[in-house]
Amino acid sequence: MKTKLIFRFIIVILTIVAILFLYFNENGYRKFLRTKNELEKIEEEIQKNEEEIFRLKNEIDSLNNSKIKLEKVAREKFHMSKKNEKVFLIEEK
């Protein structure tokens, strides 16, 4: 009876040590969770960057194919104007 109790106690202790080892060692579960979280953040960033690339490609395409769009951008961003045309800049506070 006493030996069974000691045996069970040893098994419990070994199980606890094994669980702690799997959780806290350098390649353990904590590192897995941290790495998984980093991977999710990187995948989210990749998704955002792909959307931005798609948007920029569409912008480039519209500038290449539309003279109206190109003229609008030239006027608004670069304050360009046609000959004999007056440009009024309105500053916002």
C-alpha positions as CSV (number, residue, x, y, z in Angstrom):
1,M,0.0,0.0,0.0
2,K,2.8,2.4,0.9
3,T,4.7,1.5,-2.2
4,K,1.7,2.3,-4.4
5,L,1.4,5.7,-2.8
6,I,5.1,6.4,-3.3
7,F,4.9,5.2,-6.9
8,R,1.9,7.4,-7.6
9,F,3.6,10.4,-6.0
10,I,6.7,9.8,-8.2
11,I,4.5,9.6,-11.3
12,V,2.8,12.8,-10.4
13,I,6.1,14.6,-9.8
14,L,7.5,13.3,-13.0
15,T,4.4,14.4,-14.9
16,I,4.6,17.9,-13.4
17,V,8.3,18.1,-14.3
18,A,7.6,17.0,-17.8
19,I,4.8,19.5,-18.3
20,L,7.0,22.3,-16.9
21,F,9.9,21.2,-19.1
22,L,7.6,21.3,-22.2
23,Y,6.3,24.7,-21.3
24,F,9.4,26.5,-20.2
25,N,12.3,25.1,-22.3
26,E,13.7,27.2,-25.1
27,N,11.6,25.4,-27.8
28,G,8.6,24.9,-25.6
29,Y,5.0,25.9,-25.8
30,R,5.5,29.5,-24.7
31,K,7.9,30.0,-27.6
32,F,5.4,28.3,-30.0
33,L,2.7,30.7,-28.9
34,R,5.0,33.7,-29.2
35,T,6.1,32.6,-32.7
36,K,2.5,31.9,-33.7
37,N,1.5,35.5,-32.6
38,E,4.4,37.0,-34.5
39,L,3.4,35.0,-37.6
40,E,-0.2,36.3,-37.4
41,K,1.0,39.9,-37.2
42,I,3.4,39.4,-40.2
43,E,0.6,37.8,-42.2
44,E,-1.7,40.7,-41.4
45,E,1.0,43.2,-42.4
46,I,1.5,41.2,-45.7
47,Q,-2.2,41.4,-46.4
48,K,-2.2,45.2,-45.8
49,N,0.8,45.6,-48.0
50,E,-0.7,43.6,-50.8
51,E,-3.9,45.7,-50.6
52,E,-1.7,48.9,-50.8
53,I,0.2,47.5,-53.8
54,F,-3.1,46.7,-55.6
55,R,-4.4,50.2,-54.9
56,L,-1.1,51.8,-56.1
57,K,-1.1,49.6,-59.3
58,N,-4.7,50.8,-60.0
59,E,-3.6,54.4,-59.4
60,I,-0.7,54.0,-61.8
61,D,-2.9,52.4,-64.4
62,S,-5.5,55.2,-64.2
63,L,-2.7,57.8,-64.5
64,N,-1.3,56.1,-67.5
65,N,-4.7,55.7,-69.3
66,S,-6.6,58.8,-68.3
67,K,-5.5,62.3,-69.2
68,I,-8.2,63.8,-67.0
69,K,-6.9,61.9,-63.9
70,L,-3.3,62.9,-64.8
71,E,-4.2,66.6,-65.2
72,K,-6.1,66.5,-61.9
73,V,-3.2,65.0,-60.0
74,A,-0.8,67.5,-61.6
75,R,-3.0,70.4,-60.6
76,E,-3.7,69.3,-57.0
77,K,-0.4,67.8,-55.9
78,F,2.1,69.7,-57.9
79,H,0.2,73.1,-58.3
80,M,0.7,73.0,-62.1
81,S,-1.4,75.1,-64.4
82,K,-2.0,75.8,-68.0
83,K,-0.7,78.9,-69.8
84,N,-2.6,82.1,-68.9
85,E,-4.3,80.3,-66.0
86,K,-4.3,81.7,-62.5
87,V,-4.0,79.4,-59.5
88,F,-5.4,80.2,-56.1
89,L,-4.1,78.2,-53.2
90,I,-6.4,78.0,-50.1
91,E,-4.5,77.2,-47.0
92,E,-6.3,75.4,-44.2
93,K,-5.6,76.1,-40.6
